[in-house]
Amino acid sequence: MPYSVPEDFFAELQESIAADAKREIATARRKLRLRWLSAGMAAVAAVFAVVVATHVDFGQKERLNVEFSAVEDAFCELSADDQAYLLDVYQTDVFMNE
């Protein structure tokens, strides 16, 4: 044969390749485990956010129970300029007039 290799070259090559493969598999498993852990934590955070958002009323119940007479009384206590300003804003509001 025109080529020669050191003794036990192929055995060492096989062991080296097997060791590299084991390291790559272990690294891939760690990365996959980290991804699952991150996804799990994100899912827990999303569920927590939904639970908090659906169970917190932010005081809306109290605001909705205000009667129109209270709003009218508050409007009557404003100065004429303030009343005119509020009426103008209400009439030109893009979202109110859709």
C-alpha distances in whole Angstrom, upper triangle without the diagonal:
4,6,7,11,14,15,17,16,16,20,21,20,22,25,25,25,28,30,30,31,34,35,35,37,40,40,41,43,45,46,47,49,51,51,53,55,56,57,59,61,62,63,65,66,67,69,71,72,73,75,77,78,79,81,82,86,86,90,90,92,95,94,95,98,100,103,104,107,105,103,106,108,105,106,109,109,107,109,110,107,104,105,105,102,100,102,100,97,97,98,95,93,90,89,92,93,90
4,7,10,14,16,18,17,17,21,22,21,23,26,25,26,29,30,30,31,34,35,35,37,40,40,41,44,45,46,47,49,50,51,53,55,56,57,59,61,61,63,65,66,67,69,71,72,73,75,77,77,79,81,82,85,85,89,89,92,94,94,94,98,99,102,103,106,105,102,106,107,105,105,108,108,106,108,108,105,103,104,104,100,99,101,99,96,96,97,94,92,89,88,91,92,89
4,7,10,13,15,13,14,17,18,17,19,22,22,22,25,27,27,28,31,32,32,34,36,37,38,40,42,42,43,46,47,48,50,52,52,53,56,57,58,60,62,63,64,66,67,68,70,72,73,74,76,78,79,82,82,86,86,89,91,91,91,94,96,99,100,103,101,99,103,104,101,101,105,105,103,104,105,102,100,101,101,97,96,98,96,93,93,94,91,89,86,85,88,89,87
4,7,9,12,10,12,15,15,15,17,20,20,21,23,25,25,27,29,30,31,33,35,35,37,39,40,41,43,45,46,47,49,50,51,53,55,56,57,59,61,62,63,65,67,68,69,71,72,73,75,77,78,81,81,85,86,88,90,90,91,94,96,99,100,103,101,99,102,104,101,101,105,105,103,104,105,103,100,101,101,98,96,98,96,93,93,95,92,89,86,85,89,90,87
4,6,8,6,9,12,12,12,14,16,16,17,20,21,22,23,26,27,27,30,31,32,33,36,37,38,39,41,43,44,46,47,48,50,52,53,54,56,58,59,60,62,63,64,66,68,69,70,72,74,75,78,78,82,83,85,87,87,88,91,93,96,97,100,98,96,100,101,98,99,102,102,100,102,103,100,97,98,99,95,94,95,94,90,91,92,90,87,84,83,86,88,85
4,6,5,9,11,10,11,14,15,15,17,20,20,21,23,25,26,27,29,31,32,33,35,36,38,39,41,42,44,46,47,48,50,51,53,54,56,57,58,60,62,63,64,66,68,69,70,72,74,75,78,78,82,83,85,87,87,88,91,93,96,97,100,98,96,100,101,98,99,102,102,100,102,103,100,97,99,99,95,94,96,95,91,92,93,90,87,85,84,87,89,86
4,5,8,9,9,11,13,14,15,17,19,20,21,23,25,26,28,29,30,32,33,35,36,38,39,41,42,44,45,47,48,50,51,53,54,56,57,59,60,62,63,65,66,68,69,70,72,74,75,78,78,82,83,85,88,88,88,91,93,96,98,101,99,97,101,102,99,100,103,103,101,103,104,102,99,100,100,97,95,97,96,92,93,94,92,89,86,85,88,90,87
4,6,5,6,8,10,11,12,14,15,16,18,20,21,23,24,26,27,29,30,32,33,35,36,37,39,41,42,43,45,46,48,49,51,52,54,55,57,58,60,61,63,64,66,67,69,70,72,75,75,79,80,82,84,84,85,88,90,93,95,98,96,94,97,99,96,97,100,100,98,100,101,99,96,97,98,94,93,94,93,90,90,92,89,86,84,82,85,87,84
4,6,5,6,9,10,10,12,14,15,16,18,20,21,22,24,26,27,28,30,32,33,34,36,37,39,40,42,43,45,46,48,49,51,52,54,55,57,58,60,61,63,64,65,67,69,70,73,73,77,78,80,83,83,83,86,88,91,93,96,94,92,95,97,94,94,98,98,96,98,99,96,94,95,95,92,90,92,91,87,87,89,86,83,81,79,83,84,82
4,5,5,6,9,10,10,12,14,15,16,18,20,21,22,24,26,27,28,30,31,33,34,36,37,39,40,42,43,45,46,48,49,51,52,53,55,57,58,59,61,63,64,65,67,68,72,72,76,76,79,81,81,82,85,87,90,91,94,92,91,94,95,93,93,97,97,95,97,98,96,93,94,94,90,89,91,89,86,86,88,85,82,79,78,81,83,80
4,5,5,6,9,10,11,12,14,15,17,18,20,21,23,24,26,27,29,30,32,33,35,36,37,39,41,42,43,45,47,48,49,51,52,54,55,57,58,60,61,63,64,66,67,71,71,75,75,77,80,80,81,84,86,89,90,93,91,90,93,95,92,93,96,96,94,96,98,95,92,93,94,90,89,90,89,86,86,88,85,82,80,78,81,83,80
4,5,5,6,9,10,10,12,14,15,16,18,20,21,22,24,26,27,29,30,31,33,35,36,37,39,40,42,43,45,46,48,49,51,52,54,55,57,58,60,61,63,64,65,69,69,73,74,76,78,78,79,82,84,87,89,92,89,88,91,93,90,91,94,94,92,94,95,93,90,91,92,88,87,88,87,84,84,86,83,80,78,76,79,81,78
4,5,5,6,9,10,11,12,14,15,16,18,20,21,22,24,26,27,28,30,32,33,35,36,37,39,40,42,43,45,46,48,49,51,52,54,55,57,58,59,61,63,64,67,68,71,72,74,77,77,77,80,82,85,87,90,88,86,89,91,88,89,92,92,90,92,93,91,88,89,89,86,84,86,85,81,82,83,81,78,75,74,77,78,76
4,5,5,6,9,10,11,12,14,15,16,18,20,21,22,24,26,27,28,30,31,33,34,36,37,39,40,42,43,45,46,48,49,51,52,54,55,57,58,60,61,63,66,66,70,71,73,75,75,76,79,81,84,85,89,87,85,88,90,87,88,92,91,90,92,93,91,88,89,89,86,84,86,85,81,81,83,80,77,75,73,76,78,75
4,6,5,6,9,10,10,12,14,15,16,18,20,21,23,24,26,27,29,30,31,33,35,36,37,39,41,42,43,45,46,48,49,51,52,54,55,57,58,60,61,64,65,69,69,71,74,74,75,78,80,83,84,87,85,84,87,89,86,87,90,90,88,91,92,90,86,88,88,85,83,85,84,80,80,82,80,76,74,72,76,77,75
4,5,5,6,9,10,11,12,14,15,17,18,20,21,23,24,26,27,29,30,32,33,35,36,37,39,41,42,43,45,47,48,49,51,52,54,55,57,58,60,63,63,67,68,70,72,72,73,76,78,81,83,86,83,82,85,87,84,85,88,88,86,88,89,87,84,85,86,82,81,82,81,78,78,80,77,74,72,70,73,75,73
4,5,5,6,9,10,11,12,14,15,16,18,20,21,22,24,26,27,28,30,31,33,34,36,37,39,40,42,43,45,46,48,49,51,52,53,55,57,58,61,62,65,66,68,71,71,71,74,76,79,81,84,82,80,84,85,82,83,87,86,85,87,88,85,82,83,84,80,79,81,80,76,76,78,75,72,70,68,71,73,70
4,5,5,6,9,10,10,12,14,15,16,18,20,21,22,24,26,27,28,30,31,33,34,36,37,39,40,42,43,45,46,48,49,51,52,54,55,57,60,60,64,65,67,69,70,70,73,75,78,80,83,81,79,83,84,82,82,86,86,84,86,88,85,82,83,84,80,79,80,79,76,76,78,75,72,70,68,71,73,70
4,5,5,6,9,10,11,12,14,15,17,18,20,21,23,24,26,27,29,30,31,33,35,36,37,39,41,42,43,45,47,48,49,51,53,54,55,59,59,63,63,65,68,68,69,72,74,77,78,81,79,78,81,83,80,81,85,84,82,85,86,84,81,82,82,79,77,79,78,75,75,76,74,71,69,67,70,72,69
4,5,5,6,9,10,11,12,14,15,16,18,20,21,22,24,26,27,28,30,31,33,34,36,37,39,41,42,43,45,46,48,49,51,52,54,57,57,61,62,64,66,66,67,70,72,75,76,79,77,76,79,81,78,78,82,82,80,82,83,81,78,79,80,76,74,76,75,72,72,74,71,68,66,64,67,69,67
4,5,5,6,9,10,10,12,14,15,16,18,20,21,22,24,26,27,28,30,31,33,34,36,37,39,40,42,43,45,46,48,49,51,52,55,56,60,60,62,65,65,65,68,70,74,75,78,76,75,78,79,77,77,81,81,79,81,83,80,77,78,79,75,74,75,74,71,71,72,70,67,65,63,66,68,65
4,5,5,6,9,10,11,12,14,15,16,18,20,21,22,24,26,27,28,30,31,33,34,36,37,39,40,42,43,45,46,48,49,51,54,54,58,59,61,63,64,64,67,69,72,74,77,75,74,77,79,76,77,80,80,79,81,82,80,77,78,78,75,73,75,74,71,71,72,70,67,65,63,66,68,65
4,5,5,6,9,10,11,12,14,15,16,18,20,21,22,24,26,27,29,30,31,33,34,36,37,39,41,42,43,45,47,48,49,52,53,56,57,59,62,62,63,66,68,71,72,75,73,72,75,77,74,75,78,78,76,78,80,78,74,76,76,73,71,73,72,68,69,70,68,65,63,61,64,66,63
4,5,5,6,9,10,10,12,14,15,16,18,20,21,22,24,26,27,28,30,31,33,34,36,37,39,40,42,43,45,46,48,51,51,55,55,58,60,60,61,64,66,69,70,73,71,70,73,75,72,73,76,76,74,76,78,75,72,73,74,71,69,71,70,66,66,68,66,62,60,58,61,63,61
4,5,5,6,9,10,10,12,14,15,16,18,20,21,22,24,26,27,28,30,31,33,34,36,37,39,40,42,43,45,46,50,50,54,54,56,59,59,60,63,65,68,69,72,70,69,72,74,71,72,76,75,74,76,78,75,72,73,74,70,69,70,70,66,66,68,66,62,60,58,61,63,60
4,5,5,6,9,10,10,12,14,15,16,18,20,21,22,24,26,27,28,30,31,33,34,36,37,39,40,42,43,45,48,48,52,53,55,57,58,58,61,63,67,68,71,69,68,71,73,70,71,75,74,73,75,76,74,71,72,73,70,68,70,69,65,65,67,65,62,60,58,61,63,60
4,5,5,6,9,10,11,12,14,15,16,18,20,21,22,24,26,27,28,30,31,33,35,36,37,39,41,42,43,46,47,50,51,53,56,56,57,60,61,65,66,69,67,66,69,70,68,68,72,72,70,72,74,72,68,69,70,67,65,67,66,62,63,64,62,59,57,55,58,60,58
4,5,5,6,9,10,10,12,14,15,16,18,20,21,22,24,26,27,28,30,31,33,34,36,37,39,40,42,45,45,49,50,52,54,54,55,58,60,63,65,68,66,64,68,69,66,67,71,70,69,71,73,70,67,68,69,65,63,65,65,61,61,63,61,57,55,53,56,58,55
4,5,5,6,8,10,10,12,14,15,16,18,20,21,22,24,25,27,28,30,31,33,34,36,37,39,40,44,44,48,48,50,53,53,54,57,59,62,64,67,65,63,67,68,66,67,70,70,69,71,72,71,67,68,69,66,63,65,65,61,61,63,61,57,55,53,56,58,56
4,5,5,6,9,10,10,12,14,15,16,18,20,21,22,24,26,27,28,30,31,33,34,36,37,38,42,42,46,47,49,51,52,52,55,57,60,62,65,63,62,65,66,64,65,68,68,67,69,70,68,65,66,67,64,62,64,63,59,59,61,60,56,54,52,55,57,55
4,5,5,6,9,10,10,12,14,15,16,18,20,21,22,24,26,27,28,30,31,33,35,36,37,40,41,44,45,47,50,50,51,53,55,59,60,63,61,59,63,64,62,62,66,66,64,67,68,66,63,64,64,61,59,61,60,57,57,59,57,53,51,49,52,54,52
4,5,5,6,9,10,10,12,14,15,16,18,20,21,22,24,26,27,28,30,31,33,34,36,39,40,43,44,46,49,49,49,52,54,57,59,62,60,59,62,64,61,62,66,65,64,66,68,66,62,63,64,61,59,60,60,56,56,58,56,52,50,48,51,53,50
4,5,5,6,9,10,10,12,14,15,16,18,20,21,22,24,26,27,28,30,32,33,34,38,38,42,43,45,47,48,48,51,53,56,58,61,59,58,61,63,60,61,65,64,63,66,67,65,62,63,64,61,58,60,60,56,56,58,56,53,51,48,51,53,51
4,5,5,6,9,10,10,12,14,15,16,18,20,21,22,24,26,27,28,30,31,33,36,36,40,41,43,45,46,46,49,51,54,56,59,57,56,59,60,58,59,62,62,61,63,65,63,59,60,61,58,56,58,57,54,53,56,54,50,48,46,49,51,49
4,5,5,6,8,10,10,12,14,15,16,18,20,21,22,24,26,27,28,30,31,35,35,39,39,41,44,44,45,48,50,53,54,57,55,54,57,59,56,57,61,60,59,61,63,61,58,58,59,56,54,56,55,51,51,53,51,48,46,44,46,49,46
4,5,5,6,9,10,10,12,14,15,16,18,20,21,22,24,25,27,28,30,33,34,38,38,40,43,43,43,46,49,52,53,56,54,53,57,58,56,57,60,60,59,62,63,61,58,58,59,56,54,56,56,52,51,53,52,48,46,44,46,49,46
4,5,5,6,9,10,11,12,14,15,16,18,20,21,22,24,26,27,28,32,32,36,37,39,41,42,42,45,47,50,52,55,53,52,56,57,54,55,59,59,58,60,62,60,57,57,58,55,53,55,55,51,51,53,52,48,46,44,46,49,46
4,5,5,6,9,10,11,12,14,15,16,18,20,21,22,24,26,27,30,30,34,35,37,39,40,40,43,45,48,50,53,51,49,53,54,52,53,56,56,55,57,59,57,54,54,55,52,50,52,52,48,48,50,48,45,43,41,43,46,44
4,5,5,6,9,10,10,12,14,15,16,18,20,21,22,24,26,29,29,33,33,36,38,38,39,42,44,47,48,52,50,48,52,53,51,52,55,55,54,57,58,56,53,53,54,51,49,51,51,47,46,48,47,43,41,39,41,44,41
4,5,5,6,9,10,11,12,14,15,16,18,20,21,22,24,28,28,32,33,34,37,37,38,41,43,46,48,51,49,48,51,53,51,52,55,55,54,57,58,57,53,54,55,52,50,51,51,48,47,49,48,44,43,40,42,45,43
4,5,5,6,9,10,10,12,14,15,16,18,20,21,22,26,26,30,31,33,35,35,36,39,41,44,46,49,47,46,50,51,48,49,53,53,52,54,56,54,51,52,53,50,47,49,50,46,45,48,46,43,41,39,41,44,42
4,5,5,6,9,10,10,12,14,15,16,18,20,21,24,25,28,29,31,33,34,34,37,39,42,44,47,45,44,47,49,46,47,51,50,49,52,53,52,48,49,50,47,45,46,46,43,42,45,43,39,38,35,38,40,38
4,5,5,6,9,10,11,12,14,15,17,18,20,23,24,28,28,30,33,33,33,36,38,41,43,46,44,43,47,48,46,47,51,51,50,52,54,52,49,49,50,48,45,47,47,43,42,45,43,40,38,35,37,40,38
4,5,5,6,9,10,11,12,14,15,16,18,21,23,26,27,28,31,32,32,35,37,40,42,45,43,42,46,47,45,46,50,50,49,52,53,52,48,49,50,48,45,47,47,43,43,45,44,40,39,36,38,41,39
4,5,5,6,9,10,10,12,14,15,16,20,20,24,25,27,29,29,30,33,35,38,40,43,41,40,43,45,42,43,47,47,46,49,50,49,45,46,47,44,42,44,44,40,40,42,41,37,36,33,36,38,37
4,5,5,6,9,10,10,12,14,15,18,19,23,23,25,28,28,28,31,33,37,38,41,39,38,42,43,41,42,46,45,45,47,49,47,44,44,46,43,40,42,42,38,38,40,39,35,34,31,33,36,34
4,5,5,6,9,10,11,12,14,17,19,22,22,24,27,27,28,30,33,36,38,41,39,38,42,43,41,42,46,46,45,48,50,49,45,45,47,44,41,43,43,40,39,41,40,37,35,32,34,37,35
4,5,5,6,8,10,11,12,15,17,20,21,22,25,26,26,29,31,34,37,39,37,37,40,41,39,41,44,44,43,46,48,47,43,44,45,43,40,42,43,39,38,41,40,36,35,32,34,37,35
4,5,5,6,9,10,11,14,14,18,18,21,23,23,24,27,29,32,34,37,35,34,37,39,37,38,41,41,40,43,45,44,40,40,42,39,36,38,39,35,34,37,36,33,32,29,30,33,32
4,5,5,6,8,10,13,14,18,18,19,22,23,23,25,28,31,33,36,34,33,37,38,36,37,41,41,40,43,45,44,40,40,42,39,36,38,39,35,34,36,36,32,31,28,29,32,30
4,5,5,6,8,12,14,17,17,18,21,22,22,25,27,30,32,35,34,33,37,38,36,38,41,41,41,44,46,45,41,41,43,41,37,39,40,37,35,38,38,34,33,30,31,34,33
4,6,5,6,9,11,14,15,16,19,20,21,23,25,28,31,33,31,31,34,35,33,35,38,38,38,41,43,42,38,38,40,38,35,37,38,34,33,36,36,32,32,28,30,33,32
4,6,6,8,9,13,13,15,17,18,18,21,23,26,28,31,29,28,32,33,31,33,36,36,36,39,40,39,36,36,37,35,32,34,35,31,30,33,33,29,28,25,26,29,28
4,6,8,10,13,12,14,17,17,17,20,22,25,27,30,29,28,32,33,32,33,36,37,36,40,41,41,37,37,38,36,33,35,36,32,31,33,34,30,29,26,27,30,28
4,6,9,11,12,12,15,17,17,19,22,25,27,30,28,28,32,33,31,33,36,36,36,40,41,41,37,37,39,37,34,36,37,34,32,35,35,32,32,28,29,32,31
4,6,8,9,11,13,14,15,17,20,23,25,28,26,25,29,30,28,30,33,33,33,36,38,38,34,34,36,34,31,33,34,31,30,33,33,30,30,26,27,30,30
4,5,6,7,10,11,11,13,16,19,22,24,22,22,25,26,25,27,30,30,30,33,35,35,31,31,33,31,28,30,32,28,27,30,31,27,27,24,24,28,27
4,6,8,9,10,12,14,15,19,21,23,21,20,24,25,23,25,28,28,28,31,33,32,29,29,31,29,26,28,30,26,25,29,29,25,26,23,23,27,27
4,6,6,7,9,11,12,16,18,20,18,18,21,22,20,22,25,25,25,29,31,31,27,27,30,28,25,27,29,26,24,28,29,25,27,23,23,27,27
4,5,5,6,9,10,14,16,19,17,16,20,21,19,21,24,24,25,28,30,30,26,25,28,26,23,25,27,24,22,25,26,23,24,21,20,24,24
4,5,5,6,9,12,15,18,16,16,20,21,20,22,25,25,26,29,31,31,28,27,30,28,25,26,29,26,24,27,29,25,27,23,22,26,26
4,6,5,7,11,14,15,13,14,18,18,17,19,22,22,23,27,29,29,26,25,28,27,23,25,28,25,23,27,28,26,27,24,23,26,27
4,5,6,9,12,14,12,11,15,16,15,16,19,20,20,24,26,26,22,22,24,23,20,21,24,22,20,23,25,22,23,20,19,23,24
4,6,8,10,13,12,12,15,17,16,17,20,21,22,25,27,27,24,23,25,24,21,22,24,22,20,23,24,22,23,20,18,22,22
4,6,9,11,10,11,14,15,15,17,20,20,22,26,27,28,25,23,26,26,22,23,26,24,22,25,27,24,26,23,21,24,25
4,7,8,7,8,11,12,12,14,16,17,18,22,23,25,21,20,23,23,19,20,23,22,19,22,25,23,25,22,20,23,25
4,5,6,7,9,10,11,13,15,16,18,21,23,24,21,19,22,22,19,19,23,22,19,22,25,23,25,23,20,23,25
4,5,5,6,9,10,10,12,14,16,19,20,21,19,16,19,20,16,16,20,19,16,19,22,21,23,21,18,20,23
4,5,5,6,9,10,10,12,15,18,19,21,19,16,19,20,17,17,21,21,18,21,24,23,26,24,21,23,26
4,5,5,6,9,10,11,13,17,18,20,17,15,19,19,16,17,21,20,18,21,24,23,26,24,21,24,26
4,5,5,6,9,10,11,15,16,17,14,12,16,16,13,14,17,16,15,17,20,19,22,20,18,20,23
4,5,5,6,9,10,13,14,16,14,11,14,16,13,13,17,17,15,17,20,20,23,22,19,21,24
4,5,5,6,9,12,14,16,14,12,16,17,14,15,19,19,18,20,23,23,26,25,22,24,27
4,5,5,7,11,13,14,11,10,14,15,12,14,17,17,16,19,21,21,24,23,20,23,26
4,5,5,9,10,11,9,7,11,11,9,10,14,14,13,16,18,18,22,21,18,21,24
4,5,8,9,12,10,8,11,13,12,12,16,17,16,18,21,21,25,24,22,23,27
4,7,9,12,10,9,13,14,13,14,17,18,18,20,23,23,26,26,24,26,29
4,7,8,6,6,10,10,10,12,14,15,15,18,20,20,24,24,22,24,27
4,5,5,6,9,10,11,12,14,15,17,18,20,21,25,25,23,25,29
4,5,5,6,9,10,11,12,14,15,16,18,20,24,25,22,23,27
4,5,5,6,9,10,10,12,14,15,17,18,22,23,21,22,26
4,5,5,6,9,10,11,12,14,15,16,20,21,19,21,24
4,5,5,6,9,10,11,12,14,15,19,20,17,19,22
4,6,5,6,9,10,11,12,14,18,19,17,18,21
4,5,5,6,9,10,11,12,16,17,16,17,20
4,5,5,6,9,10,10,14,15,13,15,18
4,5,5,6,9,10,14,14,12,13,17
4,5,5,6,8,12,14,12,12,16
4,6,5,6,10,11,10,11,14
4,6,5,9,9,7,9,12
4,6,9,10,8,7,11
4,6,9,8,8,11
4,6,5,6,9
4,6,5,6
4,6,6
4,6
4
